[in-house]
Amino acid sequence: MINRGYVTLRQYFGTDGIRGRANSTITPELAMRVGQAAGLVFNRGDYRHRVVIGKDTRLSGYMIENALVAGFTSVGMDTLLLGPMPTPAVAMLTRSMRADLGVMISASHNPFEDNGIKLFGPDGFKLSDTTEKRIEKFINADLAKRLATASQLGRARRVEGVQARYVEFAKRTLPRGLDLDGLRIVLDCANGAAYKVAPDALWELGAEVFAIGVEPDGMNINREVGSTAPEALQAKVRELRADIGIALDGDADRVIIVDEKGHLVDGDQLMAAIARSWREDERLSKPGIVATVMSNLGLERYLAGLGLETIRTAVGDRYVLEHMRAHGYNLGGEQSGHIIMSDYATTGDGLVAALQLLSVVKRSEKPVSEACHSFDPLPQVLKNVRYAGGDPLGDARVNNAIEAGRKSLDGNGRLVIRASGTEPVIRVMGEGDDADLVTRVVDDIVGVISRVAA
């Protein structure tokens, strides 16, 4: 599979909102125009429209938040500011507060220098491609004649108590009669959006919580902590002899688990464990799950043994969710830890996914290393090649190398080559039964792409 990347199709929106370097790509001017454009698209009907805005802990969040407020209020939308909140909390609150639009200011797992703008519709779901294209047209348009009159300008205010609302929501997703009493949990919040709500939720459910990554300073989000840098969590789990480690990313829409031995448990294993549990409880709305092309073939084989199908989509939780909604599945996700459970949430929710996994562990009365290891993954190699511009995947030399790699695997493995939708990187993934062969094939393709992209 070759995917040239979603980001090339449109000027601003990628696979997960608008993202880039703060004060370079993501400027106050752009943020204000996004607020105006999105406000005009959703400002329909004769009533006071409202938008909720949350953010993670990046220093640039203050700048972008204020610019968005200026944009939304200038087209007549009232703005409710939530402060630091997980992305799934913003989606949930968009619905529960009857807002016309929800906004999350975050670049997820990226370093603090980056930031982004994610948008949710009134139903709490991420916007469709069609709606994002409409917003892009307004971003580039002359909006002078579309601004609100002086008497129609929107108001802005901060909302108190929203963190407690989300904590209660998350706690209610744990099966009735079940608590976390007796579990020693190390929780890594990545110095990000969940640094307050996640420890509170786990403690209130009875766990003994040891929290790291809960001292944000505006510049340390995802720095040597969180789901993309789990080494600190692994070390702490071993040091404290904890039962489990839980790592969220900067905006808490993804989760990675560490077992009691300090070993990583990725999203594929989490989906397998939850799917097995939900199948036993007859909670799956369809006999299968939705994953992406990056999920390990071992997951697919394991689920097939349970009589469950694995549907694959393009990379990106939005595409997983779109297929789930269109075809009636209630469980899906990505190997990276985006787990979507539509019975509870309209987007990936790292805390809720962790709670579902903890319920599996508690009910099984087995250690995490057993309860969450459902299959042996096939050898999988993923490497990234950064490029400055152009279209390396359109180069004949690259395509010849990819075709040669496929012939080498000869049906005993697979390749997925794609351009990232959030950064200028080409990802090369190879998978198969022969680890040495897979490594050689990936290295050969990476070498050609690197030379072409130089």
N, C-alpha and C positions, 0 to 999 in steps of 0.2 A: 504494500500500500504506500502511495506517495500522496501527501497532502501539502499543498503549497502554503497553507496557513490562512486562517480567517482574516488576519489583520490586513492582508493585501486587498481585500474586497471593498473596504470602506475607509474613510479618512480618519475617523476618530475611534469608533468602537471596535474592540477586539473580541476575543472569546469570552471575556469576563469584564465588560464595561470599558471604560476609558482608563488607560494606565500609562504612566511614563515618569520621567524624572521631574521631581517637584521644582517649580519655578523655571523649568526649561520647556518640557512638553506640557506639563500640567501647570498652567499659569493662572493667576487670579482672573485675567481677562477671559481665558477659556472657561474657567469654572462659572463665572458670571453668565456667560453666553449659554452654557449648558443649562443653568438654572432658568434662564429666560426661555430657551427653546423647549425644554421639557415642560415648563409651566404652561406655555402656550398650547402644547399638544394635549395636556391633561386638564386644562382650564376650560371645561365644557359644561354648560348648564348654568342656571340662574341661582347660584348659592355660593357661600364662602368656601373656596377650595383650600385644602391644606396639604402640606407636605411634611413628612418627618425626616429628620437628618441625624444619622449616627456617624460615628467615626472610630478609628482605632487610636493608637497613642502616638502617632508620628507628629513631630514638631510642625510639619507643614499642614497638618489637619486644621489648625486654627485659621491659617490663611485661606485655605480652600473653603472651609465652612462659612466664613464671613462673605466670601465672594459669591457662594451659592445663595446665601440669604439675600444678598443684594439683587441677584438675578431673579429669584422667585418672587420676592416682594415687589419688584419693579413691574411684574406682569399681573399683580393682584392676588398672589397666593399667600396665605398665612403659613408661617414656618414654625414647626415645633422641633426644638433642639434637644436631642436625647443624651448628648455627651458620649463618652467611650462606651460602646456596646458591640457585641458580636454581630456579624452580618446576619445570621439567622434570627437574632432578636429584632433587628430592624425590619426584616420581612414580616415577622409575627406581629410586631406593633403597628406596621402599616395597615394590616387588616383590622386588628382589635381597636385601633383608634380611628377607624373609618377615614383614613387619609386617602387622598387621590393618588398619591405617589410617595414612594419611600426612596431614600438615598443613603448609601453607605460610602463614606470616604475611607478608602483603604487600598493598599496594593498587596493585600493578602500576605503571602510568604516572602515577598521581595524585601530588600534592605530598606532602611529608613529613608534613604535619599529618594526613593520612588514613592508615588502615591497614585490614587485612582478614584474613579467615581463609578459606583454601581447603582443601577436604578431598578426599582421594583414597582410594578403596577398595583392598583388598589386591592387585587387579590393576593398580594404577597409574592407573586411569581416574577422572575426576571422578565424583562421586556422581550417581545418577539423581534426578529430581525426587521420586520416591516415597520414596527414602531420606532426602533432605533434609527432606521433610515429617515423616517419623518423628522425626528429630532435633529439629525445631521443637516437636513435641508434648512431648518430654522437657524442652526448655529452659524451657517454661512450666509444667511439672508440679512437684509437691512430691516431691523426690527423697530426702528424709530417710531413708526406709525402704529405699532401694535402694543406699545407700552401702556400701562394703566394710567388713568388720570390721577391727579393729586389726591382726590377723595376715594379712589379705588385701590390705592396701594395696600399691599399685604402687611400684616403684623408679624413680629417674631418674638418668641418667648421660649425659655428653657422649661423643660418638663421634669418634675421631680417624681421619684418613686418608680421609674421604669425598670431599674435594675431588679427590684424586688418582684415586679410583675414577671420578668423573664425567669428568675430563679424558681418561682412557683410553677410556671409553665413547664420548665424542664423537669422538675421533681415529679410532676403528675404523669410524665411519660414512663416512669418506672412502674412495672406491673403492681397492681394493688396487693397489699399485704407483704410486699418485699421491701427490705431496706438494706443498707450497706454496713450494718453493724458488724464489727469484727474485721473489716478489711483495712489494711494499711496501704494507703495510696499515695504515691508521689505524683504530683500534678505540675506539669510545666505549661505555663500560660504564655510563653514566648514574649513576655513583657508587652503583651498586646491587649486587644479589646476585652478579653475575658478575665483579666487579672483580678477583678473583684467578684464577678458573678459565679465563675466556675468553682473556686474554693468554697464559697458560701453554700452552693447547691450540694456539693458532695458532703460537706460537714453536716449540714442540716439533715441529710439522709442517713447519718450515723457513722460515716467513715472516719478513720483517723487520717487526716490530710496533712501531707508535707508539701508545701507549695514552693516552687521555684519559678523564676521568670515572672515575678509579680511586683517588680520595682521599676516600672517604666520611667524613663527620663526624657522621652521624646526622640532619642537617637539610638536606643538599644533594642528596639523591636526586632525580633528574629535573630539577634546577634548571639551566636553560639548557644541558642536555646530554641525551643519550639520543635514542631514536627519535621522541619527540614534540617535540624541540627540536634539529633537526639542523644548525642554522646553524653551530655551533662545529665540527662534523665537516666540513661543506662547506668552511669556511675553512681548516681544517688540511690537508685533502686537496690543496687548491690550493697552499697554502704549501709543502708537502713534495713536491709533484708525485708523490703516491702513485698506485698502480694502482687502489686501491679504498678506500672507507670503509665501515665496518660500525658501525651504531648499534643497540644493544640497549635495552630499556626496563628499568625498575627491578627486575623479577623475571626478566628475560631469557627470557620466553616469546614475544617478538616481535622482529622485526628489520627494519630499513630499510637500504638500500644507497645509497651515493653513488658515482657513476662517477668516472673519472679527470678529468673536466671540472668536478667539483663539483656535478653535477646529481643530484637525487633519483631513486631507483628504488623504486617502492612494491611492496606485496605482490602486486598483480595482475601486474606485470611479472616478479616472481620466480617466481610460479606458472607463468606462460607459459613461461619459460626452462626450468624444471625439468620441466614436462610434456612439452615438446618433446624434451628430452634423454632422459627416461625412455621416451617413445614410441619413439625411435630404438633404444634398448637393450632394448625389449620388457619394461620393468620395471613398466608400469602394469597393475594388477590388473584394471581396467576401462577401457574406452576413453573416459575423461573424468576430470573433477575435480569436487570439491564446493566451492562458494564461497558467498558470502552475497548478499543483495539489494543490498548496497552495492558489489559489484565492478562495474567498468566494463563497459559493453556492448562496448567494443572488445576486451576479453579474450574474451568469449563468441564474437564474430565470428572472432577469430583462431584460437581452438581449433577452431571449426567447420570452418575451412579445412584443418585438420590431420586432420579426421575424428574430433574429440574433442568430447564433450558437456560442457556446463557445467550442473551441478545447483546450484540456488540454495536456501539455507535462510534462516531468520531470522538476524539479527545475533547473533554470539556464537560463539566457537570451540567451545563445548560442543555447539551444534546442528549445526555442521559435522561434528564428530567422531561424534555420534550417527548422522547419516546415513551417514557413511563406514562405520561398524561394521555398521549394519543392511543395507547394500547392497553391501559388499565393495570399496569404493574405498580406495586407499592414498595418495592425495594430495588435499589440500584446504587451505583457509585463507581468510584475510581480507585485504582491501586494506590494512588497518592494519599488516600484517606478521606476524600469527599464521599460521605455515605448519605444517601438520600432515602428517607423513610416518609413517604407521602401521607401516611396515617397521622403523622405528627407535624411535619414541616413542609414548606414550599421550596426549600433549598437545602443544601448540605448543612448539617448542624453537628459540629464536633462533640459538643457536650452531650447532646441527646444520643448520638451514636455510641459514645462511651458508656452511657447509662444502660443502653440496650445490651451492650457487650457485658457489662458488669452483672446484669440480670442473668445472662447465660452462665457466667462463672459461678454466681451464688447458687443457682438451681442445680448445676451439675455437681457441686461440691468437689470439683477438681481444681488443681492449680491452673493458672492461666496458660502455662506451657502445654498443657494437655487439652484444655477446653477450647483453646484458640488456634490449635494446630490441626487443621483438617486434612491437609494434603501436602505433599512434597512438591514445591514449585519446580518447573523445568528451568534449567539454566537460562538466564535472561541477562543480556548485556545492553545497557543504555548509555550512550555517550552524546554529548552536546558539542556542536560546532558553532561558534559565534561568527557572525558575518556583518560587514559594514553596510551593505546595500545590494541591490540587484536581485536576481532570482537564481541562486545556485542550483536549485532543483530543476530548472529548465535547461541546464547545460547538458549537452550530449555526453560529455565525459562522465558526469555524475550518473546519468541514466544507464550508461553502459556498465558502470561499476555495480549499480544496483541489480541489473539483470544478471551479471556474472555471479553476484552473491546469491541470488535466488536459485540459480542453477547448481551452485555448490551445496546448498541445503537440500536440494532435490526432493522436496515434499516432506522432509523430516524436520522442518522448522518454518519460521515465518519472519518476515521483515516488516517493520513499520518505520517509514521515514517521513517526517513532517516538519514544517516550519511552525515554531511556537506562535500562538496567537497573542502573547503578552510581552515578548521580548525578542530581539533579533538573534534568534538561536535556531539552528536546525537540529532536531533530535533524531538520532539513529538508534533504533531498537532491534535487536536480533534475539531470537528464542529458538531453542531446539533441544533435542536429547543429548547432543554432543557439545559439551561446553567449549572445548578447544576450537572446534569448527566455528561455532557461533562467534567466538571472540575474534578469530581471524577474519571472518566475513565483515563484522562491524568495523574492525580496524581498517580494513581495506577501503571501505566506503567512506569512513571518516577522513582518511588520508586524502582521497580524491576531492572531497568537498572542501577540505582545508586549503588545498592548493588552488582550487577554483575561486574560493572566497577570499583568498589573500589579496 
